Amino acid sequence: MRTYKVTGMTCDGCETAVSRAIRQRPGEDTSVEADAGKSEVRVSESADPQIVVFAIDSAGYAVESVSD
């Protein structure tokens, strides 16, 4: 899984919003694990990183870094 460090994701509601935003992107039928405590989102490596970053941004959050 690829890990995205997300700024501003601080609660369960944030986790839900980010997860939903990623899953709603066309072609992104993927596994998403959000952890507000660590401000991280883990997404299947099959997902396009640009689409995932766009989805997180569109949910109102920012991606600090991405790691494999």
A tleap script that builds the chain and sets N, CA, C and O, in Angstrom:
source leaprc.protein.ff14SB
mol = sequence {
  NMET ARG THR TYR LYS VAL THR GLY MET THR
  CYS ASP GLY CYS GLU THR ALA VAL SER ARG
  ALA ILE ARG GLN ARG PRO GLY GLU ASP THR
  SER VAL GLU ALA ASP ALA GLY LYS SER GLU
  VAL ARG VAL SER GLU SER ALA ASP PRO GLN
  ILE VAL VAL PHE ALA ILE ASP SER ALA GLY
  TYR ALA VAL GLU SER VAL SER CASP
}
set mol.1.N position { 0.851 -1.184 0.000 }
set mol.1.CA position { 0.000 0.000 0.000 }
set mol.1.C position { 0.888 1.236 0.000 }
set mol.1.O position { 1.996 1.221 0.537 }
set mol.2.N position { 0.396 2.282 -0.597 }
set mol.2.CA position { 1.105 3.560 -0.651 }
set mol.2.C position { 0.531 4.437 0.464 }
set mol.2.O position { -0.683 4.467 0.667 }
set mol.3.N position { 1.396 5.149 1.185 }
set mol.3.CA position { 0.987 5.975 2.315 }
set mol.3.C position { 1.053 7.454 1.952 }
set mol.3.O position { 2.061 7.942 1.440 }
set mol.4.N position { -0.041 8.152 2.227 }
set mol.4.CA position { -0.147 9.589 1.981 }
set mol.4.C position { -0.244 10.280 3.332 }
set mol.4.O position { -1.153 9.990 4.110 }
set mol.5.N position { 0.676 11.183 3.619 }
set mol.5.CA position { 0.635 11.978 4.854 }
set mol.5.C position { -0.274 13.167 4.572 }
set mol.5.O position { -0.009 13.951 3.661 }
set mol.6.N position { -1.344 13.304 5.353 }
set mol.6.CA position { -2.387 14.290 5.064 }
set mol.6.C position { -2.455 15.350 6.157 }
set mol.6.O position { -2.538 15.024 7.341 }
set mol.7.N position { -2.419 16.596 5.764 }
set mol.7.CA position { -2.524 17.723 6.690 }
set mol.7.C position { -3.989 18.026 6.970 }
set mol.7.O position { -4.796 18.118 6.046 }
set mol.8.N position { -4.331 18.180 8.244 }
set mol.8.CA position { -5.669 18.595 8.628 }
set mol.8.C position { -6.637 17.467 8.918 }
set mol.8.O position { -7.769 17.729 9.323 }
set mol.9.N position { -6.239 16.238 8.728 }
set mol.9.CA position { -7.107 15.097 8.998 }
set mol.9.C position { -6.939 14.729 10.468 }
set mol.9.O position { -5.962 14.083 10.845 }
set mol.10.N position { -7.905 15.149 11.302 }
set mol.10.CA position { -7.722 15.033 12.744 }
set mol.10.C position { -8.775 14.202 13.479 }
set mol.10.O position { -8.628 13.946 14.674 }
set mol.11.N position { -9.841 13.774 12.780 }
set mol.11.CA position { -10.913 13.071 13.491 }
set mol.11.C position { -11.542 11.993 12.609 }
set mol.11.O position { -11.186 11.839 11.441 }
set mol.12.N position { -12.484 11.250 13.193 }
set mol.12.CA position { -13.169 10.192 12.449 }
set mol.12.C position { -13.928 10.751 11.244 }
set mol.12.O position { -13.981 10.119 10.188 }
set mol.13.N position { -14.507 11.924 11.407 }
set mol.13.CA position { -15.222 12.552 10.296 }
set mol.13.C position { -14.284 12.860 9.138 }
set mol.13.O position { -14.651 12.719 7.971 }
set mol.14.N position { -13.073 13.283 9.474 }
set mol.14.CA position { -12.058 13.550 8.446 }
set mol.14.C position { -11.697 12.269 7.716 }
set mol.14.O position { -11.591 12.254 6.490 }
set mol.15.N position { -11.509 11.188 8.476 }
set mol.15.CA position { -11.188 9.885 7.878 }
set mol.15.C position { -12.266 9.488 6.877 }
set mol.15.O position { -11.968 9.056 5.764 }
set mol.16.N position { -13.512 9.640 7.284 }
set mol.16.CA position { -14.631 9.273 6.427 }
set mol.16.C position { -14.661 10.132 5.170 }
set mol.16.O position { -14.859 9.616 4.070 }
set mol.17.N position { -14.466 11.427 5.325 }
set mol.17.CA position { -14.506 12.340 4.174 }
set mol.17.C position { -13.410 12.019 3.160 }
set mol.17.O position { -13.660 12.002 1.955 }
set mol.18.N position { -12.207 11.766 3.647 }
set mol.18.CA position { -11.085 11.460 2.760 }
set mol.18.C position { -11.297 10.111 2.084 }
set mol.18.O position { -11.097 9.989 0.876 }
set mol.19.N position { -11.695 9.105 2.839 }
set mol.19.CA position { -11.935 7.775 2.264 }
set mol.19.C position { -13.012 7.835 1.192 }
set mol.19.O position { -12.857 7.256 0.117 }
set mol.20.N position { -14.098 8.533 1.484 }
set mol.20.CA position { -15.201 8.648 0.533 }
set mol.20.C position { -14.747 9.372 -0.731 }
set mol.20.O position { -15.091 8.960 -1.838 }
set mol.21.N position { -13.983 10.440 -0.574 }
set mol.21.CA position { -13.515 11.206 -1.729 }
set mol.21.C position { -12.654 10.349 -2.659 }
set mol.21.O position { -12.769 10.448 -3.880 }
set mol.22.N position { -11.800 9.514 -2.086 }
set mol.22.CA position { -10.934 8.652 -2.904 }
set mol.22.C position { -11.768 7.584 -3.613 }
set mol.22.O position { -11.566 7.321 -4.798 }
set mol.23.N position { -12.691 6.977 -2.895 }
set mol.23.CA position { -13.496 5.888 -3.473 }
set mol.23.C position { -14.449 6.391 -4.552 }
set mol.23.O position { -14.849 5.616 -5.421 }
set mol.24.N position { -14.822 7.672 -4.517 }
set mol.24.CA position { -15.767 8.211 -5.491 }
set mol.24.C position { -15.122 8.573 -6.825 }
set mol.24.O position { -15.830 8.859 -7.791 }
set mol.25.N position { -13.810 8.565 -6.895 }
set mol.25.CA position { -13.134 8.899 -8.153 }
set mol.25.C position { -13.347 7.783 -9.164 }
set mol.25.O position { -13.265 6.604 -8.820 }
set mol.26.N position { -13.622 8.154 -10.414 }
set mol.26.CA position { -13.810 7.134 -11.450 }
set mol.26.C position { -12.590 6.222 -11.558 }
set mol.26.O position { -11.454 6.691 -11.621 }
set mol.27.N position { -12.840 4.930 -11.578 }
set mol.27.CA position { -11.760 3.966 -11.741 }
set mol.27.C position { -10.988 3.666 -10.477 }
set mol.27.O position { -10.039 2.883 -10.517 }
set mol.28.N position { -11.358 4.257 -9.362 }
set mol.28.CA position { -10.622 4.040 -8.125 }
set mol.28.C position { -11.383 3.120 -7.181 }
set mol.28.O position { -11.716 3.503 -6.060 }
set mol.29.N position { -11.655 1.906 -7.643 }
set mol.29.CA position { -12.242 0.875 -6.796 }
set mol.29.C position { -11.067 0.233 -6.064 }
set mol.29.O position { -10.498 -0.755 -6.529 }
set mol.30.N position { -10.715 0.799 -4.927 }
set mol.30.CA position { -9.459 0.439 -4.279 }
set mol.30.C position { -9.625 0.350 -2.778 }
set mol.30.O position { -10.633 0.797 -2.230 }
set mol.31.N position { -8.654 -0.218 -2.120 }
set mol.31.CA position { -8.646 -0.320 -0.667 }
set mol.31.C position { -8.107 0.984 -0.082 }
set mol.31.O position { -7.064 1.482 -0.508 }
set mol.32.N position { -8.827 1.531 0.897 }
set mol.32.CA position { -8.426 2.777 1.546 }
set mol.32.C position { -8.479 2.570 3.052 }
set mol.32.O position { -9.488 2.101 3.580 }
set mol.33.N position { -7.394 2.918 3.751 }
set mol.33.CA position { -7.342 2.862 5.210 }
set mol.33.C position { -6.895 4.234 5.703 }
set mol.33.O position { -5.760 4.644 5.460 }
set mol.34.N position { -7.787 4.943 6.394 }
set mol.34.CA position { -7.449 6.264 6.914 }
set mol.34.C position { -7.223 6.185 8.420 }
set mol.34.O position { -7.952 5.484 9.122 }
set mol.35.N position { -6.226 6.894 8.916 }
set mol.35.CA position { -5.903 6.918 10.340 }
set mol.35.C position { -5.648 8.364 10.745 }
set mol.35.O position { -4.557 8.891 10.530 }
set mol.36.N position { -6.661 9.005 11.332 }
set mol.36.CA position { -6.539 10.410 11.718 }
set mol.36.C position { -5.475 10.606 12.788 }
set mol.36.O position { -4.825 11.651 12.825 }
set mol.37.N position { -5.286 9.616 13.661 }
set mol.37.CA position { -4.285 9.729 14.717 }
set mol.37.C position { -2.881 9.918 14.172 }
set mol.37.O position { -2.063 10.611 14.776 }
set mol.38.N position { -2.601 9.303 13.031 }
set mol.38.CA position { -1.291 9.427 12.398 }
set mol.38.C position { -1.317 10.400 11.224 }
set mol.38.O position { -0.279 10.672 10.621 }
set mol.39.N position { -2.488 10.921 10.897 }
set mol.39.CA position { -2.679 11.791 9.726 }
set mol.39.C position { -2.204 11.096 8.453 }
set mol.39.O position { -1.562 11.708 7.598 }
set mol.40.N position { -2.528 9.808 8.341 }
set mol.40.CA position { -2.102 9.023 7.184 }
set mol.40.C position { -3.287 8.347 6.515 }
set mol.40.O position { -4.271 7.981 7.157 }
set mol.41.N position { -3.159 8.195 5.206 }
set mol.41.CA position { -4.115 7.427 4.427 }
set mol.41.C position { -3.305 6.416 3.636 }
set mol.41.O position { -2.364 6.783 2.931 }
set mol.42.N position { -3.666 5.145 3.749 }
set mol.42.CA position { -2.997 4.100 2.981 }
set mol.42.C position { -3.948 3.633 1.891 }
set mol.42.O position { -5.103 3.295 2.146 }
set mol.43.N position { -3.427 3.624 0.662 }
set mol.43.CA position { -4.246 3.298 -0.505 }
set mol.43.C position { -3.517 2.241 -1.325 }
set mol.43.O position { -2.290 2.261 -1.425 }
set mol.44.N position { -4.270 1.324 -1.906 }
set mol.44.CA position { -3.685 0.298 -2.766 }
set mol.44.C position { -2.761 0.920 -3.795 }
set mol.44.O position { -3.048 1.984 -4.343 }
set mol.45.N position { -1.651 0.249 -4.051 }
set mol.45.CA position { -0.682 0.764 -5.026 }
set mol.45.C position { -1.229 0.781 -6.440 }
set mol.45.O position { -0.661 1.440 -7.311 }
set mol.46.N position { -2.320 0.069 -6.688 }
set mol.46.CA position { -2.922 0.059 -8.018 }
set mol.46.C position { -3.607 1.389 -8.339 }
set mol.46.O position { -3.863 1.692 -9.505 }
set mol.47.N position { -3.905 2.184 -7.305 }
set mol.47.CA position { -4.554 3.479 -7.516 }
set mol.47.C position { -3.552 4.498 -8.063 }
set mol.47.O position { -2.395 4.537 -7.645 }
set mol.48.N position { -4.015 5.308 -8.991 }
set mol.48.CA position { -3.183 6.355 -9.584 }
set mol.48.C position { -2.904 7.426 -8.522 }
set mol.48.O position { -3.843 8.043 -8.020 }
set mol.49.N position { -1.627 7.660 -8.169 }
set mol.49.CA position { -1.307 8.629 -7.113 }
set mol.49.C position { -1.821 10.038 -7.411 }
set mol.49.O position { -2.218 10.746 -6.485 }
set mol.50.N position { -1.825 10.456 -8.658 }
set mol.50.CA position { -2.315 11.794 -8.996 }
set mol.50.C position { -3.807 11.919 -8.704 }
set mol.50.O position { -4.270 12.954 -8.224 }
set mol.51.N position { -4.556 10.852 -9.001 }
set mol.51.CA position { -5.990 10.874 -8.728 }
set mol.51.C position { -6.243 10.883 -7.224 }
set mol.51.O position { -7.141 11.575 -6.745 }
set mol.52.N position { -5.450 10.116 -6.482 }
set mol.52.CA position { -5.613 10.073 -5.024 }
set mol.52.C position { -5.312 11.443 -4.416 }
set mol.52.O position { -6.067 11.920 -3.568 }
set mol.53.N position { -4.225 12.075 -4.836 }
set mol.53.CA position { -3.878 13.409 -4.319 }
set mol.53.C position { -4.979 14.408 -4.671 }
set mol.53.O position { -5.354 15.230 -3.835 }
set mol.54.N position { -5.499 14.349 -5.890 }
set mol.54.CA position { -6.581 15.243 -6.304 }
set mol.54.C position { -7.820 15.022 -5.435 }
set mol.54.O position { -8.468 15.983 -5.021 }
set mol.55.N position { -8.151 13.760 -5.159 }
set mol.55.CA position { -9.324 13.436 -4.344 }
set mol.55.C position { -9.167 13.982 -2.925 }
set mol.55.O position { -10.105 14.556 -2.370 }
set mol.56.N position { -7.987 13.802 -2.342 }
set mol.56.CA position { -7.735 14.314 -0.991 }
set mol.56.C position { -7.831 15.834 -0.975 }
set mol.56.O position { -8.424 16.418 -0.068 }
set mol.57.N position { -7.252 16.461 -1.972 }
set mol.57.CA position { -7.313 17.924 -2.091 }
set mol.57.C position { -8.755 18.397 -2.246 }
set mol.57.O position { -9.153 19.384 -1.628 }
set mol.58.N position { -9.534 17.704 -3.060 }
set mol.58.CA position { -10.921 18.113 -3.285 }
set mol.58.C position { -11.783 17.931 -2.038 }
set mol.58.O position { -12.835 18.557 -1.915 }
set mol.59.N position { -11.343 17.076 -1.116 }
set mol.59.CA position { -12.058 16.893 0.151 }
set mol.59.C position { -11.686 17.973 1.170 }
set mol.59.O position { -12.242 18.017 2.268 }
set mol.60.N position { -10.737 18.848 0.796 }
set mol.60.CA position { -10.367 19.955 1.672 }
set mol.60.C position { -9.118 19.725 2.501 }
set mol.60.O position { -8.871 20.444 3.469 }
set mol.61.N position { -8.332 18.730 2.128 }
set mol.61.CA position { -7.116 18.412 2.862 }
set mol.61.C position { -5.920 18.510 1.919 }
set mol.61.O position { -6.096 18.599 0.704 }
set mol.62.N position { -4.721 18.496 2.462 }
set mol.62.CA position { -3.515 18.607 1.641 }
set mol.62.C position { -2.601 17.417 1.914 }
set mol.62.O position { -2.503 16.937 3.043 }
set mol.63.N position { -1.941 16.957 0.868 }
set mol.63.CA position { -0.991 15.859 0.993 }
set mol.63.C position { 0.402 16.436 1.214 }
set mol.63.O position { 0.909 17.189 0.382 }
set mol.64.N position { 1.019 16.078 2.344 }
set mol.64.CA position { 2.383 16.520 2.660 }
set mol.64.C position { 3.418 15.688 1.926 }
set mol.64.O position { 4.390 16.210 1.380 }
set mol.65.N position { 3.185 14.365 1.924 }
set mol.65.CA position { 4.172 13.464 1.298 }
set mol.65.C position { 3.486 12.160 0.928 }
set mol.65.O position { 2.404 11.826 1.411 }
set mol.66.N position { 4.178 11.432 0.035 }
set mol.66.CA position { 3.705 10.120 -0.413 }
set mol.66.C position { 4.880 9.163 -0.324 }
set mol.66.O position { 5.986 9.484 -0.758 }
set mol.67.N position { 4.638 7.983 0.240 }
set mol.67.CA position { 5.711 6.982 0.311 }
set mol.67.C position { 5.146 5.610 -0.015 }
set mol.67.O position { 3.974 5.321 0.227 }
set mol.68.N position { 6.008 4.780 -0.566 }
set mol.68.CA position { 5.606 3.409 -0.923 }
set mol.68.C position { 5.818 2.468 0.236 }
set mol.68.O position { 5.537 1.275 0.123 }
savepdb mol mol.pdb
quit
